Amino acid sequence: MIISFQRPLFWFAALGFALAGVAQAHDPLQSWTTVSLKDGGIEVQTTMASYAAQSLLENGARRPPLISDNFEDYLPELQQAALGLFVVTAAGEVLAPKDASVELTEELDIEFHVYYPPPGAGPWRIRVTYLDRMPEGFVSSVFVEDNAHKSLAWDDLNVERIYLDVPSQTVPAVPARPSAVPTAVLPPMRPQPAIPPWKFVGLGMTNLLTGFGHLAFLSGLLVAGRKLRPVVAVTLCFALGYSITLAFDALNLITTSSHLVDPLIAISIMYVGIENLVRRDEPKGRWGTAFAFGLIHGLGFAQALRVAAASSRRVPVAALVSFNLGLELAQAAVAVLFLFGLWKMRSSPALARAGTVIVSTVISALGAYWLVQRIFFS
């Protein structure tokens, strides 16, 4: 089969994959940590969603969301917090961190680098102390490698098991740690005060408006709309679906894994985009699709709510209601924008159909990209 590079759909799909590389859909309940043995010591690199990083700060969850515009304002506190993210021991002796740096990635995740002196002989233990501050379901994938990038140990840690042991027989010989470098036991992080429920309204709005996956799905649902009533019905059914599973998960009535939820969200995005392209006219029964996939998206919203609430127990009902209200307000704003677009294009059906094809092609490409990424590279 020969692909025609003159076809507009090819370029729209290529644009979708390019945008996917920038608009990475983050997983707020997972971090990735690599512990590397260097000639000059140990480097620990960990990457987590900005939601999770902000929860490590004093009153972090009560402050404005951490974004690129205010990253420099948060940077000094993040660098200080980085020094307490881990406790690394060698043969039972605690290694004091020498330095730390913090970066904001292109995907708007936070990347910490913490540096330790060379360890002495004996087994290591890497204790991920920030897991004490994370909600139930948060996972930290930790990989340990030597200076030749040979794997020494790895495991998925969580709030119930916060350390990884590296047996002495797998640890290569390294220069003795200089005696001038002091060792110290890092103090535990202080617990955060409770967040006022009304703050969760803003957090809910921010989560939907900055959650590229949720926005892509909602856009796919609405872009094929041609009349007011179906657009309103689709919006309400999506809201009903995610409200049900958001409440069930937040109240600990069900338990899910982000490893399952995230690929399903990607499938939902790809499905609505392809359905728009195949069925062309306004798909019939779209309200059922919105409700069914809304149930899945609600589990994604619940992950973000747990991180924002910083609670491993049941999320307070007031926080749940406020967070859901924020989601509803943000979704209503998006729906109003689409309704305005439909009104502007009511006199040009051909333009409306072309817009549907363009948006649906990009959305399909985004969903396919995220599906592959979350299954094979997450």
Phi, psi and omega per residue, in radians:
M1 nan 2.245 -3.139
I2 -1.747 2.198 3.123
I3 -1.496 2.240 3.101
S4 -1.521 2.019 -3.138
F5 -1.330 -0.031 3.089
Q6 -1.509 -0.273 -3.069
R7 -1.270 2.277 -3.132
P8 -1.040 -0.639 -3.098
L9 -1.068 -0.585 3.116
F10 -1.077 -0.775 -3.095
W11 -1.251 -0.587 3.086
F12 -1.152 -0.689 3.102
A13 -1.151 -0.732 3.101
A14 -1.075 -0.671 3.083
L15 -1.094 -0.676 3.124
G16 -1.075 -0.771 3.118
F17 -1.159 -0.620 3.101
A18 -1.148 -0.750 3.110
L19 -1.140 -0.596 3.136
A20 -1.079 -0.600 3.116
G21 -1.133 -0.465 3.114
V22 -1.600 -0.776 -3.057
A23 -1.602 1.088 3.130
Q24 -1.145 2.325 3.049
A25 -1.476 2.066 -3.014
H26 -1.473 2.776 3.028
D27 -1.914 1.859 -3.058
P28 -1.270 -0.158 -3.101
L29 -1.924 0.525 3.094
Q30 -2.631 2.528 2.996
S31 -2.271 2.765 -3.121
W32 -2.175 2.200 -3.065
T33 -2.218 2.299 3.044
T34 -2.101 2.154 3.103
V35 -1.825 1.972 -3.032
S36 -2.003 2.288 3.051
L37 -1.482 2.048 3.131
K38 -1.906 2.955 3.096
D39 -1.091 -0.576 -3.106
G40 -1.678 0.073 3.141
G41 2.556 -2.574 -3.108
I42 -2.069 2.345 3.016
E43 -2.007 2.230 3.085
V44 -1.963 2.074 3.128
Q45 -2.012 2.204 3.116
T46 -2.322 2.439 -3.135
T47 -2.139 2.310 3.116
M48 -2.546 2.833 3.108
A49 -1.118 2.646 -3.110
S50 -1.063 -0.549 3.072
Y51 -0.980 -0.876 -3.089
A52 -1.147 -0.748 -3.138
A53 -1.096 -0.696 -3.116
Q54 -1.179 -0.526 3.139
S55 -1.185 -0.253 3.121
L56 -1.393 -0.234 -3.061
L57 -1.571 2.802 3.079
E58 -1.072 2.129 -3.111
N59 0.967 0.495 -3.032
G60 -1.042 -0.747 -3.078
A61 -1.267 -0.207 -3.131
R62 -1.680 -0.014 -3.072
R63 -1.814 2.952 -3.136
P64 -0.987 2.549 -3.134
P65 -0.989 2.478 -3.132
L66 -1.342 2.017 3.128
I67 -2.317 3.116 -3.079
S68 -1.091 -0.576 -3.079
D69 -1.190 -0.544 -3.110
N70 -1.969 0.213 -3.111
F71 -1.005 -0.739 -3.127
E72 -1.076 -0.546 3.115
D73 -1.187 -0.611 -3.123
Y74 -1.494 -0.279 -2.960
L75 -0.975 -0.841 -3.125
P76 -1.009 -0.714 -3.139
E77 -1.216 -0.645 3.106
L78 -1.139 -0.695 3.100
Q79 -1.116 -0.678 3.100
Q80 -1.186 -0.716 3.123
A81 -1.132 -0.536 -3.111
A82 -1.045 -0.584 -3.106
L83 -1.169 -0.340 -3.135
G84 -1.895 0.198 -3.109
L85 -1.243 -0.548 -3.034
F86 -2.360 2.704 2.889
V87 -2.144 2.018 -3.123
V88 -1.870 2.196 3.107
T89 -2.134 2.581 3.048
A90 -2.257 2.082 -3.088
A91 0.956 0.646 3.089
G92 1.480 -0.085 -3.117
E93 -1.738 2.269 -3.104
V94 -1.350 2.303 3.075
L95 -1.657 2.198 3.130
A96 -1.399 2.341 3.116
P97 -1.118 2.420 -3.135
K98 -1.546 -0.648 -3.042
D99 -2.835 2.881 3.114
A100 -2.664 2.607 3.061
S101 -2.437 2.757 -3.087
V102 -2.371 2.402 3.127
E103 -2.295 2.673 3.001
L104 -1.793 2.103 -3.077
T105 -1.400 2.968 3.102
E106 -1.103 -0.449 3.136
E107 -1.514 0.136 -3.139
L108 1.149 0.456 2.944
D109 -1.587 2.888 3.116
I110 -1.855 2.258 -3.121
E111 -2.020 2.067 3.135
F112 -1.762 2.459 2.994
H113 -2.193 2.119 3.130
V114 -2.149 2.342 -3.037
Y115 -2.015 2.360 -3.115
Y116 -2.186 2.727 3.091
P117 -1.216 2.882 3.134
P118 -1.044 2.413 3.125
P119 -1.407 2.696 3.023
G120 -1.436 -2.961 -3.131
A121 -1.237 2.688 3.079
G122 2.003 2.976 -3.115
P123 -1.213 2.696 3.064
W124 -1.784 2.801 2.887
R125 -2.437 2.212 3.072
I126 -1.877 1.946 3.135
R127 -1.763 2.092 -3.119
V128 -1.582 1.588 -2.986
T129 -1.226 -0.468 -3.082
Y130 -1.236 -0.221 3.083
L131 -1.124 -0.399 3.072
D132 -1.101 -0.365 -3.092
R133 -1.750 -0.012 -3.057
M134 -1.741 2.721 -3.114
P135 -1.332 2.908 3.069
E136 -1.055 2.366 -3.099
G137 1.768 -0.223 3.110
F138 -1.282 2.369 -3.100
V139 -2.178 2.351 3.035
S140 -2.045 1.941 3.114
S141 -1.483 2.039 -3.033
V142 -1.996 2.225 3.108
F143 -2.121 2.360 3.112
V144 -2.054 2.275 -3.112
E145 -2.418 2.729 3.091
D146 -1.570 -3.049 -3.060
N147 -1.261 -0.098 3.028
A148 -1.778 0.209 3.141
H149 1.132 0.429 3.042
K150 -1.459 2.307 -3.096
S151 -1.208 2.281 3.100
L152 -1.830 -0.602 3.135
A153 -2.965 2.753 3.030
W154 -2.812 2.703 3.101
D155 -2.965 2.789 3.006
D156 -1.713 1.981 -3.125
L157 -1.698 2.801 -3.138
N158 -2.615 -3.014 -3.049
V159 -1.164 -0.326 3.130
E160 -1.612 -0.388 3.097
R161 -2.403 1.862 -2.926
I162 -1.929 0.229 -3.134
Y163 -2.394 2.743 3.094
L164 -2.240 2.223 3.111
D165 -1.689 2.411 3.067
V166 -1.995 1.908 -3.081
P167 -1.008 2.623 -3.079
S168 -1.107 -0.544 -3.096
Q169 -1.231 -0.293 3.123
T170 -1.685 -0.158 -3.095
V171 -1.535 2.087 3.141
P172 -1.238 2.774 3.108
A173 -1.187 2.394 3.131
V174 -2.349 2.814 3.090
P175 -1.029 2.609 3.134
A176 -1.076 2.533 -3.134
R177 -1.251 2.275 -3.134
P178 -0.999 2.369 -3.106
S179 -1.211 -0.304 -3.111
A180 -1.276 -0.298 -3.135
V181 -1.499 2.003 -3.093
P182 -1.280 2.747 3.016
T183 -1.968 2.655 -3.108
A184 -2.739 2.631 3.027
V185 -1.571 2.122 -3.092
L186 -1.242 2.426 3.118
P187 -1.212 2.606 3.110
P188 -1.186 2.634 3.088
M189 -1.218 2.534 3.116
R190 -1.363 2.476 3.112
P191 -1.179 2.623 3.141
Q192 -1.471 2.559 3.041
P193 -1.221 2.836 -3.131
A194 -1.130 2.554 3.139
I195 -1.588 2.328 3.062
P196 -1.023 2.403 -3.081
P197 -0.971 -0.622 -3.073
W198 -1.142 -0.380 3.096
K199 -1.121 -0.475 -3.095
F200 -1.252 -0.304 3.047
V201 -1.084 -0.858 3.106
G202 -1.125 -0.643 3.124
L203 -1.146 -0.664 3.104
G204 -1.146 -0.753 3.112
M205 -1.092 -0.776 -3.134
T206 -1.098 -0.685 -3.095
N207 -1.121 -0.707 -3.135
L208 -1.295 -0.726 -3.050
L209 -1.306 -0.371 3.106
T210 -1.874 -0.047 3.077
G211 -1.505 1.708 -3.029
F212 -1.025 -0.630 -3.135
G213 -1.129 -0.802 3.137
H214 -1.144 -0.720 3.116
L215 -1.118 -0.711 3.140
A216 -1.100 -0.756 3.136
F217 -1.127 -0.818 -3.139
L218 -1.078 -0.693 3.098
S219 -1.104 -0.710 3.113
G220 -1.112 -0.629 3.107
L221 -1.155 -0.737 -2.963
L222 -1.561 -0.452 -3.011
V223 -1.150 -0.421 -3.140
A224 -1.528 -0.049 -3.123
G225 -1.198 2.510 3.131
R226 -2.154 -0.298 -3.108
K227 -2.301 2.787 -3.069
L228 -1.123 -0.837 -3.034
R229 -1.056 -0.835 3.115
P230 -1.082 -0.638 3.134
V231 -1.124 -0.761 3.117
V232 -1.126 -0.738 -3.135
A233 -1.095 -0.758 3.123
V234 -1.100 -0.751 3.141
T235 -1.089 -0.777 -3.119
L236 -1.178 -0.692 -3.139
C237 -1.186 -0.665 3.063
F238 -1.095 -0.760 3.137
A239 -1.114 -0.719 3.122
L240 -1.092 -0.755 -3.128
G241 -1.085 -0.885 -3.095
Y242 -1.261 -0.450 3.111
S243 -1.163 -0.629 -3.120
I244 -1.138 -0.950 -3.085
T245 -1.277 -0.513 3.046
L246 -1.047 -0.796 -3.139
A247 -1.185 -0.775 -3.110
F248 -1.066 -0.755 -3.124
D249 -1.243 -0.780 -3.094
A250 -1.119 -0.528 3.141
L251 -1.628 0.203 3.083
N252 1.110 0.488 3.075
L253 -1.476 -0.392 3.038
I254 -2.391 2.772 3.112
T255 -2.281 2.262 -3.124
T256 -2.328 2.922 3.117
S257 -2.027 2.457 3.095
S258 -1.125 -0.425 3.111
H259 -1.144 -0.432 3.078
L260 -1.649 -0.757 -3.042
V261 -1.150 -0.790 -3.048
D262 -1.086 -0.794 3.060
P263 -1.100 -0.615 3.125
L264 -1.152 -0.646 3.066
I265 -1.108 -0.728 3.102
A266 -1.088 -0.690 3.102
I267 -1.097 -0.709 -3.142
S268 -1.095 -0.673 3.120
I269 -1.139 -0.821 -3.133
M270 -1.116 -0.667 -3.091
Y271 -1.107 -0.861 -3.079
V272 -1.158 -0.611 3.106
G273 -1.123 -0.802 3.139
I274 -1.169 -0.699 3.131
E275 -1.063 -0.703 3.105
N276 -1.066 -0.677 -3.106
L277 -1.297 -0.639 -3.081
V278 -1.333 -0.752 -3.039
R279 -1.562 -0.243 3.033
R280 1.046 -1.275 3.136
D281 -1.187 3.026 -3.116
E282 -0.988 2.033 -3.087
P283 -1.048 2.383 3.088
K284 -1.383 2.595 3.121
G285 1.169 0.430 -3.111
R286 -1.117 -0.425 3.133
W287 -1.068 -0.635 3.116
G288 -1.164 -0.710 3.073
T289 -1.078 -0.742 -3.130
A290 -1.096 -0.726 -3.127
F291 -1.196 -0.813 -3.092
A292 -1.072 -0.856 -3.139
F293 -1.313 -0.388 3.037
G294 -1.076 -0.600 3.078
L295 -1.035 -0.665 -3.135
I296 -1.279 -0.773 -3.118
H297 -1.125 -0.509 3.090
G298 -1.075 -0.585 3.088
L299 -1.183 -0.593 3.055
G300 -1.178 -0.727 3.090
F301 -1.094 -0.637 -3.124
A302 -1.112 -0.635 3.092
Q303 -1.046 -0.808 -3.136
A304 -1.144 -0.661 3.126
L305 -1.114 -0.709 3.135
R306 -1.114 -0.702 3.103
V307 -1.143 -0.756 3.141
A308 -1.110 -0.676 3.134
A309 -1.349 -0.283 -3.126
A310 0.868 0.801 -3.082
S311 -2.234 2.270 3.040
S312 -1.571 -0.085 3.079
R313 -1.747 -2.920 -3.127
R314 -1.154 2.350 3.124
V315 -1.200 2.341 3.119
P316 -0.988 2.487 -3.089
V317 -1.069 -0.687 -3.131
A318 -1.085 -0.682 3.103
A319 -1.172 -0.701 3.125
L320 -1.076 -0.829 -3.120
V321 -1.115 -0.747 -3.122
S322 -1.156 -0.741 3.121
F323 -1.080 -0.771 -3.138
N324 -1.146 -0.639 3.075
L325 -1.064 -0.721 3.096
G326 -1.074 -0.712 3.080
L327 -1.067 -0.763 -3.119
E328 -1.095 -0.744 -3.122
L329 -1.124 -0.755 3.131
A330 -1.142 -0.720 3.128
Q331 -1.130 -0.690 3.115
A332 -1.076 -0.685 3.129
A333 -1.111 -0.732 3.117
V334 -1.125 -0.749 -3.138
A335 -1.092 -0.680 3.126
V336 -1.094 -0.691 3.102
L337 -1.076 -0.733 3.122
F338 -1.185 -0.669 3.097
L339 -1.101 -0.678 3.094
F340 -1.111 -0.716 3.109
G341 -1.116 -0.702 3.102
L342 -1.094 -0.708 -3.141
W343 -1.136 -0.685 -3.128
K344 -1.204 -0.528 -3.072
M345 -1.750 0.174 -3.076
R346 -1.087 -0.451 -3.115
S347 -1.565 -0.017 -3.106
S348 -2.374 1.379 -3.135
P349 -1.014 -0.603 3.141
A350 -1.107 -0.708 3.108
L351 -1.145 -0.691 3.116
A352 -1.087 -0.753 3.123
R353 -1.135 -0.696 3.116
A354 -1.119 -0.712 3.101
G355 -1.094 -0.676 3.108
T356 -1.092 -0.753 -3.140
V357 -1.105 -0.780 -3.105
I358 -1.104 -0.924 -3.098
V359 -1.103 -0.733 -3.102
S360 -1.162 -0.615 3.105
T361 -1.159 -0.773 3.107
V362 -1.101 -0.757 -3.135
I363 -1.113 -0.726 3.103
S364 -1.058 -0.732 3.129
A365 -1.139 -0.709 3.091
L366 -1.063 -0.824 -3.136
G367 -1.078 -0.733 3.124
A368 -1.124 -0.733 3.129
Y369 -1.072 -0.860 -3.117
W370 -1.135 -0.594 3.133
L371 -1.114 -0.845 3.109
V372 -1.088 -0.757 -3.112
Q373 -1.086 -0.761 -3.044
R374 -1.344 -0.450 3.108
I375 -1.450 -0.752 -2.991
F376 -1.825 -0.350 -3.022
F377 -2.192 0.058 -3.119
S378 -1.471 nan nan
